[in-house]
Amino acid sequence: MPYLLQFLPGKMVALVVGLFLLCFSAQVESNFTNSDRIFRLPGQPLVGFQQYSGYVTVDEKKQRALFYYFAEAEIDPASKPLVLWLNGGPGCSSLGVGAFSENGPFRPRGDVLVRNQYSWNREANMLYLETPIGVGFSYSTDTSSYESVNDNITARDNMVFLQNWFLKFPQYRNRSLYITGESYAGHYIPQLADLILQFNKKENLFNLKGIALGNPVLEFATDLNSRAEFFWSHGLISDSTYKMFTSACNYSRYVSEYYRDNVSSVCSRVMSLVTEETSRFVDKYDVTLDVCISSVLSQSKVFSPHQVGETIDVCVEDETVKYLNRLDVQKTLHARLVGIHRWAVCSEILDYELLDLEIPTITIVGRLLKAGIPVLVYSGDQDSVIPLTGSRKLVHSLAEELGLNTTVPYRVWFEGQQVGGWTQVYGNILSFATIRGASHEAPFSQPERSLGLFRSFLQGRPLPKAF
């Protein structure tokens, strides 16, 4: 004990020691966070919230590190929950797609960034993670880390990331945590949430309050087979192709058969007809909106957004790629390229286990519900890749299996003075909602309606009945 403390009363000693530890902890926290602090991104307008980005090591031996971008809430971040956002692919970037194209605070436009007035950090502290290893700026110095990556590896790395991220940001350790995302995050999110619940039985680190899954892959057979009806009902394929699609080609086996180089001739012909009839100049992720011609002609990754609308930048992906490959931007983000020459929307070095696509995660969603974790499944209703019809069927079947009664009958919900979509709630814990006019990446094509849905989800309230 320091010499001075020997002469102080016991209670005073405890107070002094407590203040010392508090100051020491604050200093350690400051050192960690200051190194990742973003003072201002190139071309960024002035804002009042803090931003951070950098690396969190998930494997010291192989020097495997995941890259994150964190935008604190615009107003009173200390009172707002922490939300982890994950994009899918598998192998596409939550930084480039989620943060800079969908629900982050900025969108690239030419050489500058413009504010996204419907950014989700209006409601929460938003954490975007480039996962798995090999996606975006995330890297390993051992290139074998990119081989045969699977769902189990991804879930484990994501949980280790969160554990170590809390060391950098201990003030968020006990904060309400929500995990959100879309597409193949229908695998990432339930698997991560399941690991979190298992971990909490030993050490109560994570204050998980709910998950939200947008146009998610939950059960391959149901999700993918529902595409045939969506294509046909929207006039994208012929009657004869629809008939062959539904009778001769079980789409749920298509990937595994292709993976084994054993695709039936009939099914292969159906897929060729679908591709020809739907046209590469129609974006499968939003069949009603136009495409970015330069992106189509360059044949960029299919799990990337190229939609356009009156207020939507059709070529935001192209602009994001250009922006994130600027050296001044990478320096400000504390990012570096390891083993690659350019940042890409979807990884070109990752070898993901494709057969994991066919392992249902809807059963894990059921376990989460039994554990009392609220679940929202939402669908942009113009997406033909993971159509709303399959997701709605899966949610309804799960509710029946768990004995959850309908607490909010199927009805419209409103954002502003317009219909935002349709919704149904089971047992006040499982919710399904559509976002009207939205794409696979709903916050990209319908940002205002997506923000309204997100707000209600965080508040645990039913979606508005009327304006």
N, C-alpha and C positions, 0 to 999 in steps of 0.2 A: 504494500500500500504506500502511495506517495507520502512523504514526510508531513505535508500540510494536512492530509486527511486524518492523521492520527489524533489531531486536536479537535476534530469536529464531532458533534453528536451523531449517533447511528443513522437517524432519519436524514440528516443533512448529507452524510456520506452517500447514502443511497441516491439522493437527489443529484448530487454532483456527478456520481458515476453514471447515472441515467442520462444526464445532459451531455456528458462526454461521449457516451456511446451513440447518442442521437446525432451529435455533431460529426462523429467519425463516420457513421452510416451515411449521413447526408453528403459527406465529402467523397466517400467511395462512389455513391450514386452519381454525384456530379461529374466525377472523373470518367465514369462509364458513359454517361449520356452525352456529355459535352463532345466526346470524340466522334459521336454519331450525329450530332446536331447539324441540321441544314439551316444555314442562316438565310439563304435565298437562292432558289433555283434560277439558272439563267433564263431571262425573259419572263420571270414570274412577277405578277402584280403583288403589291403589298398586302399582307394579311396579318391578322392578329393572333393566329394560332401557331403552335410550335410544330416543327417537322423533324423527323429523324430517319436515318437509313444507314445500313451497314450490314455486317456479317455476324452471325451467331454460329459458333462451331458446334457440330453435332457428333463429330468423331475426331478426336485429337490424333489418333494413330495414323489415319489415312488423310488427315487434314481435309475433312469434308465440312463445308460451311454453307449455310443457307442465307440468302440475301433477303432483307426485309425493307419495307418502306412504311413509316408510321406517321399518320397525321392526327394530331390531337384534335379534340372537339373544338369547334369554333368558339363556343361560349361555355365557360365553367367546366373545363374538362374533368375537374376533380369529382364532379357529381354525375358524370356520364359513364355508361358501361364501356367495356373493352370489347371490340368486335374483330375477330379474325376472319379475313376474306381469303378464299382459295378458288382459283380458276381450275379448269379441268384439263382436257386434252386426250389422254394423259400426256403432260409435258408442255403445257402452255402457261404463259407468264401472268401471274396476278398483278405484277407491276404494270406491264404494258397493256394488258386487257382490262383488268379490274380497275386499277388506280388511274390510268391515263386515258381509258376509253369508256369506262362505265360510271362508277360511282365515287371516284376520287375527287379532290378539290380542284384539279386543273385538267384542261385538255390542250394538247399542242395544236397550234395553228400557225403555220409558217415558222418563223424564227422565235415566236413567243409562246407563252402559256396564257390561256384565258380561264377565268373562273367558271367553274361548274356550279351554277346556282342551286342545283339539286344534289350536291355532294352529300354523301351519307355522314360526313363528319359534322354535319349540322346537328345530328342526333347522337353521335357516339364517337369514341376514340377508335380510329380505323387502322388496323394492322394488316398489311398486305404481304404475303409470303410467297416467294418464288420457290416452288417445290415441285417435284423432288430434285435431288442433286443433278446438276446438268441443265436445269432450266434457267434461262436468263443469265443473271450474274452469279447464281449459285454454282459452286464448283467443288471438285476434289482434285488433289494433286496426284491421286492414284486413279488412272483412267478406267481401271476395272470396276470402279464404283458406278459407272454408267451402264454396265452390262447386266442384263437380267434383273433390272429393277422391278419390284413388284409392290402390291398394295401393303404387304406387311412391313416392308422396309420403309415405305413412305410414311405410314402411320407412326412407326417408331421414331423416325427422324423428326416428324412434325411435333411429337410430344416432347422430345428432348429439346427441340428448338424453343418451345414455350417455357419449359423449365429454366433454360439458360437465359431466355429473354427476360424473365422475371428477375434475374440477377442484375441485369442492366437497369430494369425499371421496377424496383421493388414496391413502389407506390401503387402499382397495378395488381399486385399479387392477390389481394383479397377482393378485387373489383368484380362485379358481375361480368361474366364472360359469355359471349355468344359466338357461335361459329357459323359462318354463312359462306355461300359460294354457289357454283353452278356446274352443270354438265357432269363431267367425270368426278367432280367434287361430290357427287352422289355416292361415290366410293370413299373418297378421302375423308369426308366429314363424319359420317357415322362411325367409321373405323377409328378415327382419332378420338371421337367422343366416347366410344366404348373403352379405349385404353385409359382415358382420363378417369372414368368411373372406377375402373379396376385399380388405378394408381391411388385414387382418393381413399380406398379402403385401408391403405397402409399409411398414407400421409395426405392429409386434407389440404392440398395445394391449390386446386382449381375450383373456382366458384362458378361452375357451369350452369347457366340458366336456360339455355335453349339452342336449337339449331334451325337454320333455314336453308332449304335446298331448292335452287332454281333450275327448272328443266333438267332434273337429275337423272342419271343412269342409276336405277335402283334394282331392276330385274331385266336383264337383257332381252329375254324372250318377249316379255310384254311390251317393253319400251320400243324395241326395234320393229316388232311385227305390227305395231300400230301405225307405222309409217305408210303402209300400203293404202289404208283407208284415208289417211290425211292427204296423200298425193292425189288420189282419185277424187275425193270430195272437193278439192281445190282446183280441179281441172288440169292437173299437171301431168297426168298419164292417161293413156287410152283405156277403154273398157277391156280390151283384150289383154293388155299388160297387167291390169289390175286383177283380172281373173287368174292369170298365170302366177302372179305375185302371191296371191292368197291360197292357191291350190297346190302349186308345184314347188314353191320355194319357201321353206321355213327360214325366215331371215335370222332367227335366233341361232341357227347353226352355220350361218354364212361365214362369219369371221373365223370360227374354229376350223371349218373346212378349208377356207382359203389359207389359213395359217399352216395347215398340214398339206397344202398343195393337192387337195382332193375335192375341188368344187365340182358339183354335178354340172353337166352341160346345160341342163334346163335352167338351173338357178343362175348360172353364169350368164346365160342369154337374157334372163329377166333383168339382171343387174345392168347389163349393157343397154337394154331398152329403157330402163328407168333413167339412166344417165343421159341417154340421147333425147328422150321426150321431155324431161324436166329442163334441160338446157343448162350449160355452164354459165349462162348469163342471167340465171335466176339464182339468188342466194338461198340455199336450202335452209339457212338459219333464220330467214325472214322472207317468206315467199311473196310478200306484197310490196316490198321496197326494192328500189333500184340497187345496182352494185357499183363498186368503184372499178371502172374499166381497167385501169392500170394494174390493180391487184388481181383481177381475173386473168388478164393476159399473162401475168408473171406466174400464175398458178401457185399462189402462196398457200400456206397451210389451210386446210378446210375448217379447222376449229377456230377460225379467227373471224372477227366481225367485219363485214363490208357493207352494212346496210346504209340506206340514205333516206332522209325525209326532209321536209321543208326546213326544219331547224336542226337537222343532224348532219354532221360532217361525214360525207360518204367515204372519204379517204383518210379517216382518222388513224387507221392502222399504219398506212404509209408514213403519215406525219409522226406517229409515235416511234416507229423504227428509226426514222431520220433523227429525231430528237435524242433518243436514248443512245445513239451511236456517236453523238458529239462528245469529244474529249472533255470539254469544259463541264458538260452535264455529268459525265461519269465521275469526274473529279469531285464535283459538288455532292454527288450521291455517295461518295466514298466507295465506289464500285470499281471493279477491275475485271478484265477479260482473261480467263485462265483456260488455255487449251482451245480457244475459239478466236476468230478474228473479228466477228461482229455479233452484237446482241441481236437475238431473233425472237419473234413473238412466240414461236413454239420451237422446242429444242431439236436440233439436228444431230446431236451426239448421243441422245438418250435412247437406250434399247429397253423399252418397257415390255413387261410380260402381258401380251395382248389377251391371253386366255383368262386373265383376271377379270376382263369385261363380263364374262359369262357367270361369274360368281355373284349371286344376288346379295345385295346389302339391305333389302327391305326387311329381312329378318333381324338385322342389327338395329334398324329403326324401331322395330317392335320391342327389343330389349330396352332401348333408351326410354321409350314411353312407359314401360313397366317400372322403370327406375324413377319415373316422375319428371323426365326431361321433356318440355314442350317441343313439338316439331311442327314446322311450317313447310309444306311443299307447295311451290308456286310455279306457274307456267306462263311464259310469253306465248300467246295463243296463235302466233304466226310462224312458229318453229315447226318444221317438218322433220327435224333430226331426232329430237326427243319430244314427240307431240304430247299435248295436254291430255289426250284421250287415254294414253297408256298410264300416265302418272295418276290421273283421276281414278282409274280402275284399280291401281295398286293401293292407293290410299283408302279407298272404300273397302276393299277386301281386307286390308289390315285392320281397319276399324271393326269390321264384323268378327274377325278372328279374335280380337282382344275384348270383344263385348262392349265397345264404346258406342253409346247412343248418340244420335245427332242432336247437338245442342244449338247449332245455328243452321237452319234449313238452307238448301241451295238457293242463293239469291244474288242480286247485283250488289256491288259496292261502288262508292263514289269517291272521286278525287276532284275537288273543286266542284264545278257544275256539270261534270261529265261522268259517265259510267267508267269506272276504273277497271272493272272486270267482274268476275263472279266468284263466289266463295261458299264453302261449307265447312262446318266445324264439328268435330266428334269429341265428346267427353271433355270439352274445354281444354284439351291438351294436344289434339291432332287437328291441324288445319290444312285445307287445300284452297288455293286461290289461283285464278287466272289474272293476267295483266293484259287488258284489251289493247290490241294493236302492237304488242311487244314481240321482240325477236327472242332467239335463244339467249342472247345477252340482254335481258330485259332492261336493266338500268341504262343501257346505251341508247336503245330506240324509244323507250318510254321513261325518261328519267323522273318526271314529276310523279307519275303514278307509282313507280317503283319506290320512290322515297316515301310516299304515303303508306304503302304496304309495309315498308321497313319500320316506319314510326309506330304503326299499330302493333307490329310484332314485338318491338322492344317494350312497349307499354302494356303488353298482354291484354289488349282490348280488341273487341270485334271490329272489323273494318266498317267504315261509316255507311249507314243505310241510305242517306240522302244528303244533298248539299244544303 
